[in-house]
Each structure stands twice: as C-alpha cells, then as structure tokens.
Amino acid sequence: MRQRAIRNLAKLEPTQARITRILDAAAGGKNNFVADRDAVRRYDQAAPITTTAARAVLHYLCRVVRHLASVGVDQFVIVGSGVPSGLPPGRQLHDIARDALEVSAPRVVYVENDPMVLAGARATIEPVTDLVRVVEGDVREIDDILDDRVLQTFLDWDRPMAVLLLSTHSLNDDEFFHYVIKRIRQAVPERSYLSLLQTTFDAIPPELLPAIHDLLAMTLPGHAIRTREEVEALLEGLVLVDPGLVWVPEWRPDGHESACVDQPSSSGTYGAVARIP
C-alpha cells in the first residue's frame, strides 16, 4: 500500500490543473494546487459562476447519495468525484450514505485517477473505516474498473448498487460513452442505479463563449462539453428517476441548497439518476 501511494504521488503534475482539483478549490477544499486555484480565478473572471457552480455540484452529489440510501441502496461506486475535501468534516459522501441508512451500513468504493486524491483519501478515510475503499481507475478504462479485484470482492454483486459516474468530462467520444453505460448496465445487479453529471455550455451567453472555449482549451484540454439534446441521446433506454435530466440544483432540492437556486442554469451542469432494470 505504501509503495503504491509513493508511485501515485510520483505521477503528480502540480503545474497542470485537473478538473477534480479545480472543483475542490472552488468549493473551498484543500486537495488542490496553485494551478487549480489559478484556473478557478480565471474562470471566475471570464464568467463569475465557478465557485457557486462547484458547490451546486457537491450539493447534488450529496442529495443523490442521500436519496438512494433512503430507498435502500447500501452499495456505492463513486467514479471521479475527487473525494471532495470541500465538504464539511463528517459529511463526505460515504458519511451521508451511512447516516441515511437506518438498517445496514453502506459499502462505498471511490474510483479515482488523480494521484493527490488517491493518496489523500487512502490516508484519511481507509484507516478509520472498514466500509470504504479507494481504488485507482479511469472511466476511460471501464473494463478494468469493473474487473478490479477490490470492487469484485468488497461489494456484493448479487444485490443492487449505485454507480455515480461523475467523470463524464473525460469521455469526449459519444460512441465510447455509450459503451461505458452499456458495460455498467451489463455488470451491475438488477434494480441498481446509475447517476451521471455532464458539463454544458447551454446557458453561457453567446458573447462569453469564445473566451470560455479558449480558457477551457488552455486549462482542461479534451474536456467534453455536451448539449442537453446530446445528453438525452446518451441516456436513451434508461428509466430516469424524477425529476429526470435537469440542472443539478433542480434535482430533488432539499431546502438546504443555497448555490445557484435563483438561476439553476448557472451551475453549468446537468444531472440525472436512472434505474437499471
């Protein structure tokens, strides 16, 4: 374990911003570098919504986990969340799942490919609970994730689970995106759930788009942006949980949501949860 952590840290590129660390920085977390904080500053200068948008995404994730746990889901695979340190102590996603379950204790697997996130989560979460695992993986290698020994042995593949697919920004090929969803549907047990996030420019004023595109190309090359119609096409065949595909602040607001409430589209992100038959 220690050798693996050292290898992961050796892969760190602190001068290159990463989306999970940018979100962490925008939400007030500590798992980020100067390059990530600088990217937040630049995005806020181009369109001053980055901080509130990041918090809206975190609140959405919390509500999704809470809802799914409340209907009995006690196994979660969370892919690409960055294990956000911007959430208050004791309110991480695995904490929320635990608090929402009245009968059983949830098992949670975080799948991450950022060395800093991996090292931090393994150092601060795994040593204090037997119900959480942190594994290295990239959604672009979905077959390897699903075949991972930890996932296969730590989870019960005869019972429903929830897969939160949060790193869709790295899936810039729609055909492969379809393959990822197909593989997840094939692998998970019946009555499982799939949740996803997708960044969009649908609500960006036209006059700001050139600057945003240039900034994205400079800070996050290859980051996939999709329209609502494109996301709907990717979700075809899935049974969406109400309220369907919406701006993340609109997904089952719980009264505690503060970011982007007045203008949900300023979150810049669509969210959806689907039942897998």
C-alpha positions as CSV (number, residue, x, y, z in Angstrom):
1,M,0.0,0.0,0.0
2,R,2.8,2.4,0.9
3,Q,4.7,1.7,-2.3
4,R,1.6,2.2,-4.3
5,A,0.9,5.6,-2.7
6,I,4.5,6.6,-3.4
7,R,4.1,5.6,-7.1
8,N,0.9,7.6,-7.3
9,L,2.5,10.7,-5.8
10,A,5.3,10.4,-8.3
11,K,2.7,11.0,-11.1
12,L,1.6,14.3,-9.7
13,E,1.6,17.2,-12.1
14,P,1.1,20.2,-9.8
15,T,1.6,22.7,-12.6
16,Q,-1.3,21.3,-14.6
17,A,-4.9,22.0,-13.4
18,R,-7.2,19.0,-13.0
19,I,-11.0,19.2,-13.0
20,T,-11.4,17.3,-9.7
21,R,-8.9,19.6,-8.0
22,I,-10.5,22.7,-9.7
23,L,-13.8,21.7,-8.2
24,D,-12.2,21.1,-4.9
25,A,-10.6,24.5,-4.9
26,A,-13.7,26.3,-6.0
27,A,-15.7,24.6,-3.2
28,G,-13.1,25.6,-0.5
29,G,-11.3,22.3,-0.2
30,K,-7.6,21.7,0.4
31,N,-6.8,19.0,-2.1
32,N,-5.6,21.3,-4.8
33,F,-2.6,23.2,-6.1
34,V,-1.8,26.8,-7.2
35,A,-2.6,25.8,-10.8
36,D,-6.1,24.7,-9.8
37,R,-6.8,27.8,-7.8
38,D,-5.4,30.0,-10.6
39,A,-7.8,28.2,-13.0
40,V,-10.7,29.0,-10.7
41,R,-9.7,32.6,-10.7
42,R,-9.5,32.7,-14.5
43,Y,-12.9,31.1,-14.9
44,D,-14.5,33.5,-12.4
45,Q,-13.0,36.4,-14.4
46,A,-14.5,35.0,-17.6
47,A,-17.9,34.1,-16.1
48,P,-18.2,34.6,-12.4
49,I,-20.0,31.4,-11.5
50,T,-17.3,28.9,-10.9
51,T,-17.5,28.8,-7.1
52,T,-21.3,28.6,-6.8
53,A,-21.3,26.0,-9.6
54,A,-18.8,23.8,-7.8
55,R,-20.9,24.0,-4.6
56,A,-24.0,23.2,-6.6
57,V,-22.4,20.0,-7.9
58,L,-21.3,18.9,-4.4
59,H,-24.8,19.5,-3.1
60,Y,-26.3,17.5,-5.9
61,L,-24.0,14.6,-5.2
62,C,-25.0,14.7,-1.5
63,R,-28.7,14.7,-2.4
64,V,-28.3,11.8,-4.8
65,V,-26.4,9.7,-2.2
66,R,-29.0,10.6,0.5
67,H,-31.9,9.7,-1.8
68,L,-30.5,6.4,-3.0
69,A,-29.6,5.4,0.6
70,S,-33.1,6.3,1.7
71,V,-34.6,3.9,-0.7
72,G,-32.4,1.1,0.5
73,V,-29.2,1.2,-1.6
74,D,-26.3,0.3,0.6
75,Q,-23.5,-0.1,-2.0
76,F,-22.0,2.8,-3.9
77,V,-19.3,3.0,-6.6
78,I,-18.3,6.7,-7.0
79,V,-16.2,7.3,-10.1
80,G,-14.3,10.6,-10.4
81,S,-15.7,12.7,-7.6
82,G,-12.3,13.8,-6.4
83,V,-13.4,12.8,-2.9
84,P,-14.1,16.5,-2.3
85,S,-12.5,18.0,0.7
86,G,-14.8,21.0,0.3
87,L,-17.5,19.0,2.1
88,P,-17.6,19.6,5.9
89,P,-15.9,17.0,8.2
90,G,-18.1,14.1,8.8
91,R,-20.2,14.9,5.7
92,Q,-18.4,13.2,3.0
93,L,-20.4,11.1,0.6
94,H,-19.8,7.9,2.5
95,D,-20.9,9.6,5.7
96,I,-24.1,10.8,4.1
97,A,-24.9,7.3,2.9
98,R,-24.2,5.9,6.4
99,D,-26.5,8.5,8.1
100,A,-29.3,7.9,5.6
101,L,-29.4,4.2,6.1
102,E,-31.4,3.0,9.2
103,V,-30.8,-0.7,8.9
104,S,-27.4,-1.5,7.4
105,A,-24.0,0.1,7.0
106,P,-23.2,1.1,3.4
107,R,-20.1,0.0,1.5
108,V,-18.6,2.7,-0.7
109,V,-15.8,2.4,-3.3
110,Y,-14.2,5.6,-4.6
111,V,-12.6,5.2,-8.0
112,E,-10.0,8.0,-8.8
113,N,-7.1,8.6,-11.2
114,D,-5.6,11.7,-9.6
115,P,-2.6,10.8,-7.5
116,M,-3.2,13.6,-4.9
117,V,-6.8,12.5,-4.5
118,L,-5.8,8.8,-4.2
119,A,-3.1,9.5,-1.6
120,G,-5.2,11.8,0.4
121,A,-8.3,9.6,0.5
122,R,-6.3,6.5,1.4
123,A,-4.5,8.3,4.2
124,T,-7.6,10.0,5.7
125,I,-10.5,7.6,5.0
126,E,-9.4,4.0,4.7
127,P,-7.6,3.9,8.0
128,V,-10.7,4.9,10.0
129,T,-13.4,2.7,8.4
130,D,-13.6,-0.8,7.0
131,L,-16.6,0.2,4.9
132,V,-14.8,2.4,2.4
133,R,-12.2,1.5,-0.3
134,V,-10.3,3.8,-2.6
135,V,-9.1,2.3,-5.8
136,E,-7.1,3.6,-8.8
137,G,-9.1,3.7,-12.0
138,D,-10.0,5.8,-15.1
139,V,-13.5,5.7,-16.6
140,R,-11.9,5.5,-20.0
141,E,-10.8,2.0,-18.8
142,I,-14.2,0.9,-17.7
143,D,-13.5,-2.8,-18.2
144,D,-10.5,-2.6,-15.8
145,I,-12.6,-0.8,-13.2
146,L,-15.4,-3.4,-13.3
147,D,-12.8,-6.2,-13.2
148,D,-10.9,-4.6,-10.3
149,R,-10.3,-7.1,-7.5
150,V,-11.4,-4.7,-4.8
151,L,-14.7,-4.0,-6.5
152,Q,-15.3,-7.7,-7.1
153,T,-14.6,-8.8,-3.6
154,F,-15.6,-5.8,-1.4
155,L,-19.1,-5.4,-2.9
156,D,-21.9,-8.0,-3.1
157,W,-22.7,-8.4,-6.8
158,D,-25.9,-10.2,-6.1
159,R,-27.5,-7.1,-4.6
160,P,-28.4,-3.7,-6.1
161,M,-25.8,-0.9,-6.0
162,A,-25.5,2.6,-7.3
163,V,-22.8,3.8,-9.7
164,L,-22.2,7.5,-9.7
165,L,-20.4,8.4,-12.9
166,L,-19.0,11.9,-12.4
167,S,-16.0,12.0,-14.7
168,T,-18.0,12.2,-18.0
169,H,-15.9,15.2,-18.9
170,S,-13.1,12.8,-20.0
171,L,-15.5,10.8,-22.3
172,N,-15.2,13.0,-25.4
173,D,-16.3,10.3,-27.8
174,D,-20.1,9.6,-27.7
175,E,-19.8,6.1,-29.0
176,F,-17.4,5.2,-26.2
177,F,-19.7,7.0,-23.7
178,H,-22.5,4.6,-24.9
179,Y,-20.1,1.7,-24.4
180,V,-19.4,2.8,-20.8
181,I,-23.1,3.0,-20.0
182,K,-23.7,-0.4,-21.7
183,R,-20.9,-2.1,-19.7
184,I,-22.2,-0.7,-16.4
185,R,-25.7,-1.8,-17.2
186,Q,-24.4,-5.3,-18.1
187,A,-22.2,-5.6,-15.0
188,V,-24.4,-4.4,-12.1
189,P,-27.2,-6.4,-10.5
190,E,-30.9,-5.8,-11.3
191,R,-32.6,-2.8,-9.6
192,S,-29.3,-0.9,-9.4
193,Y,-28.9,2.8,-10.2
194,L,-26.7,4.9,-12.4
195,S,-26.1,8.6,-11.8
196,L,-24.2,11.0,-14.0
197,L,-23.1,14.6,-14.3
198,Q,-22.4,16.5,-17.6
199,T,-20.8,19.9,-18.1
200,T,-22.6,22.1,-20.6
201,F,-22.4,25.5,-22.2
202,D,-26.1,25.6,-22.9
203,A,-26.6,28.6,-20.6
204,I,-23.4,30.5,-21.3
205,P,-24.2,33.9,-23.0
206,P,-23.0,33.8,-26.6
207,E,-20.7,36.8,-26.1
208,L,-18.8,34.8,-23.4
209,L,-18.4,31.6,-25.3
210,P,-15.2,32.4,-27.3
211,A,-13.4,33.3,-24.1
212,I,-14.7,30.3,-22.2
213,H,-13.7,27.9,-25.1
214,D,-10.2,29.4,-25.2
215,L,-9.8,29.1,-21.4
216,L,-11.1,25.5,-21.4
217,A,-8.7,24.5,-24.2
218,M,-5.8,26.1,-22.2
219,T,-6.6,24.7,-18.7
220,L,-8.5,21.5,-19.4
221,P,-7.8,20.2,-22.9
222,G,-10.1,17.4,-24.0
223,H,-12.8,18.3,-21.5
224,A,-16.1,17.1,-23.1
225,I,-19.0,19.6,-23.2
226,R,-22.4,18.5,-24.3
227,T,-25.8,20.0,-25.0
228,R,-29.0,18.8,-23.3
229,E,-30.0,17.0,-26.5
230,E,-26.7,15.2,-26.6
231,V,-27.1,14.0,-23.0
232,E,-30.6,12.9,-23.6
233,A,-29.4,10.7,-26.5
234,L,-26.8,9.1,-24.3
235,L,-29.5,8.3,-21.7
236,E,-31.8,6.7,-24.2
237,G,-33.3,3.5,-22.9
238,L,-32.7,4.3,-19.3
239,V,-35.6,4.9,-16.8
240,L,-34.9,8.2,-15.2
241,V,-35.8,8.9,-11.6
242,D,-37.9,12.0,-11.2
243,P,-37.3,14.8,-12.0
244,G,-35.3,13.4,-14.9
245,L,-32.4,15.2,-16.6
246,V,-32.2,18.7,-15.0
247,W,-29.8,21.4,-13.9
248,V,-28.1,20.0,-10.7
249,P,-29.8,22.5,-8.3
250,E,-33.2,21.3,-9.6
251,W,-32.6,17.6,-8.8
252,R,-34.7,17.0,-5.6
253,P,-33.8,20.2,-3.8
254,D,-34.0,19.7,0.0
255,G,-34.4,23.2,1.3
256,H,-30.7,23.4,2.3
257,E,-29.5,24.1,-1.2
258,S,-28.0,27.7,-1.4
259,A,-25.9,27.7,-4.6
260,C,-27.5,28.6,-7.9
261,V,-31.0,28.4,-6.5
262,D,-32.3,31.5,-8.2
263,Q,-30.6,30.6,-11.5
264,P,-30.1,26.8,-11.7
265,S,-28.6,27.0,-15.2
266,S,-25.6,28.9,-13.7
267,S,-24.4,25.6,-12.3
268,G,-23.4,24.7,-15.9
269,T,-24.0,21.1,-15.2
270,Y,-26.8,18.6,-15.9
271,G,-27.5,15.7,-13.6
272,A,-29.7,12.6,-13.8
273,V,-30.3,9.4,-11.9
274,A,-31.5,6.3,-13.7
275,R,-32.9,2.9,-12.6
276,I,-31.3,-0.1,-14.2
277,P,-34.0,-2.8,-14.8
